[in-house]
Amino acid sequence: MANDVIPEQRREPPEIGLVLKAAVEAARDVFSPPLRRVLWRSLGLTLLLLLAIGTGLAQLIRWLSEQWVWLANYPLVGTLAVVLAGVGVFVGLVFLIPPVSAIVASYFLDDVAEIVERRCDPYGTPGKAMPVGQALLAGLRFAAISAGVNLLALMLLLVPVVNLFAFLGANAYLFGREYFELAATRYLPVAEAKELRRRHSGTVLLGGLVTALVVMVPVVNLVTPLFGAALMVRIHKAVARGAAARG
């Protein structure tokens, strides 16, 4: 869409009202009838990936315990080790939700975007879907970066307060950047999508923070891919319209 293309300009201040409005509407989008089928498919794929990862980690722990034959002589120590390992797997899966969400989001983004675009801008020009291979590569790249960042946050798990801000800050930036650019590249070349994101970095970061907060809510965090995609489609539409209105 030609009106969405903007030259490099100064950064705009964060638009808190825009983000809050977009978040409420994105929550409605996720549970609306048009998105219900995508919601169940997204939940199924997210749970399947997490189950596969959890099963793999459990098998790894079992194999390691079999190698440590000396534990057989200390049943209490062995039991404690297994319990701690189980807790570690659970905590690890919680921190893996962001990268897993990235892969799922890349797969379902265009389905979500088409529906949300029709709801928030029914007379606008529809975006162009990314090729499946390109979308999956973008998702895998995001997942790799997210996994690395969340691994660092996991290392700070025993540092009170710092670990919370590390988790929220890292994921706010990652969710904001990646989901916004995935939404924007339906209309713009990659370089221009990045420039639009930089210009509205404060607003995008706030959107990413909302998504990061959703990730912290058990069970609800399973809808993160759909919510993040719907939220950033709405934010992109709003900032693009504002840019077009300013000429």
C-alpha positions as CSV (number, residue, x, y, z in Angstrom):
1,M,0.0,0.0,0.0
2,A,1.7,3.2,-1.2
3,N,0.3,5.3,1.7
4,D,2.1,3.1,4.2
5,V,5.5,3.9,2.8
6,I,7.3,6.6,4.7
7,P,10.8,8.1,4.6
8,E,13.1,8.0,7.6
9,Q,11.9,10.6,10.1
10,R,12.0,11.5,13.7
11,R,10.6,9.0,16.3
12,E,7.1,9.5,17.4
13,P,6.1,9.5,21.1
14,P,4.5,6.4,22.5
15,E,0.8,6.2,22.0
16,I,-0.5,4.6,25.2
17,G,-4.2,5.0,24.3
18,L,-3.7,3.5,20.9
19,V,-2.0,0.4,22.4
20,L,-4.6,-0.1,25.1
21,K,-7.5,0.2,22.6
22,A,-5.7,-2.2,20.2
23,A,-5.1,-4.7,23.1
24,V,-8.8,-4.8,24.1
25,E,-9.8,-5.2,20.4
26,A,-7.2,-7.9,19.8
27,A,-8.5,-9.8,22.9
28,R,-11.9,-9.7,21.3
29,D,-10.5,-10.8,18.0
30,V,-8.8,-13.9,19.5
31,F,-12.1,-15.3,20.8
32,S,-14.4,-14.1,18.0
33,P,-16.1,-16.6,15.8
34,P,-14.0,-15.8,12.6
35,L,-10.8,-16.6,14.5
36,R,-12.1,-19.6,16.5
37,R,-10.9,-22.2,14.0
38,V,-7.4,-20.6,13.9
39,L,-7.4,-20.4,17.7
40,W,-7.9,-24.2,18.1
41,R,-5.3,-25.0,15.5
42,S,-2.9,-22.6,17.1
43,L,-3.5,-24.0,20.6
44,G,-3.1,-27.5,19.3
45,L,0.2,-26.8,17.5
46,T,1.6,-24.8,20.5
47,L,0.7,-27.7,23.0
48,L,2.1,-30.3,20.6
49,L,5.5,-28.4,20.3
50,L,5.7,-27.9,24.1
51,L,4.8,-31.6,24.7
52,A,7.4,-32.7,22.3
53,I,10.1,-30.5,23.9
54,G,9.0,-31.6,27.4
55,T,9.1,-35.3,26.5
56,G,12.5,-34.9,25.0
57,L,13.8,-33.1,28.1
58,A,12.3,-35.8,30.3
59,Q,13.9,-38.6,28.3
60,L,17.2,-36.7,28.5
61,I,16.9,-36.5,32.3
62,R,16.0,-40.2,32.5
63,W,19.1,-41.1,30.4
64,L,21.4,-39.0,32.6
65,S,20.0,-40.5,35.7
66,E,20.8,-44.0,34.4
67,Q,24.4,-42.9,33.8
68,W,24.8,-41.8,37.4
69,V,24.8,-45.3,38.8
70,W,26.1,-44.1,42.2
71,L,22.7,-42.5,42.8
72,A,21.3,-46.0,43.4
73,N,23.3,-46.1,46.7
74,Y,21.6,-42.8,47.8
75,P,17.9,-43.1,47.1
76,L,17.0,-39.9,48.9
77,V,19.6,-37.9,46.8
78,G,18.3,-39.6,43.7
79,T,14.7,-38.8,44.5
80,L,15.6,-35.2,45.2
81,A,17.6,-34.9,41.9
82,V,14.6,-36.3,39.9
83,V,12.2,-33.8,41.6
84,L,14.5,-30.9,41.0
85,A,15.0,-32.0,37.4
86,G,11.2,-32.1,37.0
87,V,10.8,-28.6,38.3
88,G,13.6,-27.5,36.0
89,V,11.8,-29.0,33.0
90,F,8.6,-27.1,34.0
91,V,10.4,-23.8,34.5
92,G,12.2,-24.4,31.2
93,L,9.0,-24.9,29.3
94,V,7.6,-21.7,30.7
95,F,10.6,-19.8,29.4
96,L,10.3,-21.6,26.1
97,I,6.7,-20.4,25.4
98,P,8.0,-17.1,23.8
99,P,10.2,-18.9,21.1
100,V,7.6,-21.6,20.6
101,S,5.0,-18.8,20.2
102,A,7.3,-17.2,17.5
103,I,7.2,-20.4,15.4
104,V,3.4,-20.8,15.7
105,A,2.8,-17.1,15.0
106,S,4.8,-17.2,11.8
107,Y,2.7,-20.1,10.6
108,F,-0.7,-18.5,11.5
109,L,0.1,-14.8,11.0
110,D,-1.4,-14.4,7.6
111,D,-4.6,-16.2,8.6
112,V,-4.9,-14.0,11.6
113,A,-3.9,-10.8,9.7
114,E,-6.5,-11.3,7.0
115,I,-9.3,-11.7,9.4
116,V,-8.2,-8.8,11.7
117,E,-7.6,-6.5,8.7
118,R,-11.2,-7.1,7.5
119,R,-12.5,-6.3,11.0
120,C,-10.5,-3.1,11.6
121,D,-10.2,-1.8,8.0
122,P,-12.9,-3.4,5.9
123,Y,-12.4,-1.0,3.0
124,G,-8.6,-0.9,3.0
125,T,-6.3,-2.8,0.6
126,P,-5.6,-6.2,2.0
127,G,-2.0,-7.1,2.8
128,K,0.1,-9.6,0.8
129,A,0.8,-12.9,2.5
130,M,4.5,-13.8,2.9
131,P,5.7,-17.0,1.2
132,V,5.4,-19.9,3.6
133,G,9.1,-20.6,3.5
134,Q,10.0,-17.0,4.2
135,A,7.5,-16.8,7.0
136,L,8.8,-20.0,8.7
137,L,12.4,-18.8,8.4
138,A,11.4,-15.5,10.0
139,G,9.7,-17.4,12.8
140,L,12.7,-19.7,13.3
141,R,15.0,-16.7,13.4
142,F,12.8,-15.0,16.0
143,A,12.6,-18.3,18.0
144,A,16.4,-18.6,18.0
145,I,16.9,-15.0,19.2
146,S,14.0,-15.4,21.8
147,A,15.4,-18.7,23.1
148,G,18.8,-17.1,23.6
149,V,17.4,-14.0,25.4
150,N,15.2,-16.1,27.6
151,L,18.0,-18.4,28.5
152,L,19.9,-15.4,29.8
153,A,16.7,-14.4,31.7
154,L,16.5,-18.0,33.1
155,M,20.0,-17.6,34.4
156,L,18.8,-14.7,36.5
157,L,15.9,-16.8,37.9
158,L,17.4,-16.7,41.5
159,V,17.8,-12.9,41.4
160,P,14.6,-11.4,42.8
161,V,13.0,-8.5,40.9
162,V,15.9,-8.4,38.4
163,N,14.6,-11.7,36.8
164,L,11.1,-10.2,36.3
165,F,12.3,-7.1,34.7
166,A,14.8,-9.0,32.5
167,F,12.0,-11.4,31.3
168,L,9.5,-8.6,30.7
169,G,12.0,-6.2,29.1
170,A,13.6,-8.7,26.8
171,N,10.3,-10.2,25.6
172,A,8.6,-6.7,25.3
173,Y,11.3,-5.8,22.8
174,L,11.3,-9.1,21.0
175,F,7.5,-9.5,20.7
176,G,7.1,-5.8,19.7
177,R,9.8,-5.9,17.1
178,E,9.1,-9.3,15.5
179,Y,5.3,-9.2,15.5
180,F,5.1,-5.7,14.2
181,E,7.5,-6.4,11.4
182,L,5.7,-9.6,10.5
183,A,2.5,-7.5,10.2
184,A,4.1,-4.6,8.4
185,T,5.9,-6.7,5.8
186,R,2.4,-7.6,4.5
187,Y,2.4,-4.1,3.0
188,L,6.0,-2.9,2.9
189,P,9.4,-4.1,1.9
190,V,11.5,-5.4,4.9
191,A,13.7,-2.2,5.1
192,E,10.6,0.1,5.2
193,A,8.8,-2.1,7.7
194,K,11.9,-1.8,10.0
195,E,12.0,2.0,9.5
196,L,8.3,2.3,10.4
197,R,8.9,0.2,13.5
198,R,11.9,2.4,14.5
199,R,9.9,5.5,14.0
200,H,7.1,4.2,16.3
201,S,9.5,2.2,18.6
202,G,7.8,3.5,21.8
203,T,4.4,2.4,20.7
204,V,5.7,-0.9,19.4
205,L,7.5,-1.6,22.7
206,L,4.4,-0.9,24.7
207,G,2.5,-3.4,22.4
208,G,5.3,-5.9,23.0
209,L,5.1,-5.3,26.8
210,V,1.3,-6.1,26.7
211,T,2.1,-9.3,24.9
212,A,4.9,-10.2,27.3
213,L,2.5,-9.7,30.2
214,V,0.1,-12.2,28.5
215,V,2.9,-14.7,28.4
216,M,3.2,-14.6,32.2
217,V,-0.4,-15.7,32.7
218,P,-0.7,-19.5,32.9
219,V,-3.0,-21.1,30.4
220,V,-3.9,-17.7,28.9
221,N,-0.3,-17.5,27.6
222,L,-1.2,-20.3,25.1
223,V,-3.1,-17.7,23.0
224,T,0.0,-15.5,22.8
225,P,0.7,-16.1,19.1
226,L,-2.8,-15.1,18.0
227,F,-3.1,-12.2,20.5
228,G,0.4,-10.8,19.6
229,A,-0.4,-11.1,15.8
230,A,-3.8,-9.5,16.2
231,L,-2.4,-6.7,18.4
232,M,0.4,-5.8,16.1
233,V,-1.8,-5.9,13.0
234,R,-4.0,-3.3,14.6
235,I,-1.1,-1.2,15.8
236,H,0.5,-1.3,12.4
237,K,-2.8,-0.3,10.7
238,A,-3.2,2.6,13.2
239,V,0.3,4.0,12.8
240,A,0.3,3.6,9.0
241,R,-3.0,5.5,8.8
242,G,-1.5,8.2,11.0
243,A,1.6,8.4,8.8
244,A,-0.6,8.6,5.7
245,A,-2.8,11.4,7.2
246,R,0.3,13.4,8.0
247,G,1.4,13.1,4.4
